[in-house]
Amino acid sequence: MSVLSQVTADNRYAFDQACRVKAIDLAASLGLDRRLSINFLPNAVYDPKACIRATLAAADRVNFPLDLITFEITEDERITDTPHLLGIIEEYRRHGFRVALDDFGAGYAGLNVLAEMIVDVVKLDIALVRNIDHDQRRRTIALGMIKVCQELGVDVVAEGVERTQELKVLRDAGVRYVQGFLFSRPAVNSIALDSSINFSP
């Protein structure tokens, strides 16, 4: 928050652009050979075609494949212009990027977002995933969201998986993609190697 608290309307665009370029440069320098997810601020994008130029240039400079980049829309930011966001998503997908809804179920957006926007991935918020094995209300809501996404052809990522019991419920529901401390802790300037991850705890 010491950094994010300094982001204002005046510097939001520059901050957003700098984060994208840094993420791509760092991924390339670490030899990342799989998907790179980048959170972005929809309200910082004044024009989708113009604002994507620095991202395209950075990926080209370090030879990072565009189809390995996913842009994540966080629900922490209130969407004030839905048609504008739809234009951003359309432009990003045109370049081969995937688009994800991050922290789904925790912020401003809801199921109506899935009715209006074509996204590739929905990331279920940790608040719905935590204790899903013995919290009937959370399990019912999460499984309902998972079923909706499956029928729409949208991939689901369950965030915040910390226990094997949670993982089992998600796997039984057909969720293929999960992230959380059960597999690896966050790291700065490094990536978790396959050899250090227990994929079937």
N, C-alpha and C positions, 0 to 999 in steps of 0.2 A: 504493500500500500504506500510505502514511502515514495515509490516511483509513480504508481497509478494516481495518487492524490495530486500529482503535479500536472496531470493531463487536463487541459482546458479546451474550450471550443476553439481557441486560437491556435493551439498546437496539436490538436487531435489528428489531423491529417498527416502531419510530419511524423508523429509518433507511430501511427499505424503503418506508414510506409517503411520507416526505419526498422520496425519489428519484423516485417515480412522479409526484408533484405537480409537482416541478421540471421533469421531462422534458416533461410536457404543457404547462406554462406557457411553457417555452422554445420548444417546437415552434410553438406558436401565435404567439408574439412574432416568430419568424423567418419566419412565413408558410408553414410547411411544408404542402404540399398533397398529400402522399403518405404512405406508411406510416411510422409511428413505432414503433420496436422498443424495448421496455423490459425489461431483465433484472430478474427478481424472485427473492426468496429463499423457496422453498416452505416452509421450516421457520419462517419468520417469520409465516406466515398461520395464525392460530389458528382463524379461522372465515371461510370464503370469502365469505359474504354480508355479514358485518360489515366485513371488511377491504377490500372493493371500493368501499365508500361514498365514501371520499375521492377515489378515482380517478374515479368517476362524477361527483362534484361538481366536480372540477377540469376535466374535459372539458366539462361543461355550462357552467361559468362562462366559459370562453374559446371556447366553440362549436367544440370539436375533435371531429370525427366518431368515434364509437366503433369503427366498422368499419375505421378506418385504424390502429388500435392492435394491435400484436402483443406479447404477453408471452412472453419467452424464459426457459425453464428452463435454467439453466446446469448442466452436468455436474460443476462443481467442488464442488457441495454434495451430500453423501451424502443420499439420500432414505431417511428412517427410517420413514416411514408411507405406503406406496403408496396405500391406500384414501383417505387424506386428500388426497393429491396428485390422485387421480382426481376427487375432489369439487371441488377448486379448478379443474381444467381444465373440468369440466362447467359450473360456475357462470360462468366467464369466457366460454366459448363461447356460453352462453345470452344473454349481453349483446352478442354480436356481435364480441367480441375474437377474434383468431387466437392460437394457441398454437404456439410453436416450441421444439424441443430444440436448444439452443446447444452448440457445440463437440462435436458428436456424434462419438464414436470416441476421445475423449481422456480421459474421466472415469469416473465410477462406473457409469454406465448403459451398456447395450448393446442388442443387437437385441431382447432380451426386453422392453424398454421399449415398443417399437413394437407388440409383441403385446398389451400390457396397456393402453396409453394411446392415445386418439384425439387425435393432434396434427395440425396443419395443415402444419407446416414442419419439416424437419430441416436443420440447418446443419452441413455437413461441416467438421470441424476442419482448421485450416491444416496440421497435421502430416500429414494424409492427402493434402492437395492439393499441397503443396510438392513440386516436381520430379516430378509425376505423369506428365509426358511421357517421362521416361527411367528412372523407378524402377518396374520391373515389379511388384514386390510391392505397393507403394502403389496402383498403378493397378488391379491385380486386386481389391484390397480395396475401394477407392473405387467402382469400377464395379459391384461386387456390391451395395454399399449403395444406390447410385443405382437399380439395377434393382429392389431390394426396395421402395424408396420409391415408385417409379413404379407398381408393381403394386398398392400400397396406396392410391394416389391422394394421396400426400403430396408437397408441393412440396419441392424440394431447393435449398438455397443453398450454394454452394461458397465457403468463407472463405479469405482469404489469397492470392488470385490476384495474382501479381506479374509474370508473364511471359506473352507472347502464346502460347507453346508450351503452357503449362498451360491457357490458355483454350481453345485448339483442341481438346484432348483432352476437356475438359468439354463443349464445344458438340457435339462428335461423339457424345457419350454422351447427348445430349438435355437437358443441364442448361441451363435458361434464366436462372437467377438466380445471379449471382456478385458478390462484393465483394472489394476488395483495393486495394493501392497502385497497381496497374496503371491504375486509374480515378481514384482520388482519395485524398489523405492525410486522416487524421482532423483535424478542426478543432474548436476550442472556441468556443462561442457563435456559430456560423455554419454554413451548409450549402453544399455544393457545388452550384453552378448547372449546369443541363443544358449550358449553353454552354461550361463549363470541363471537361467530361468527354468523353473520347474513347470512345464506345460501341462502336466497332469497330476496335480497335487492330490 
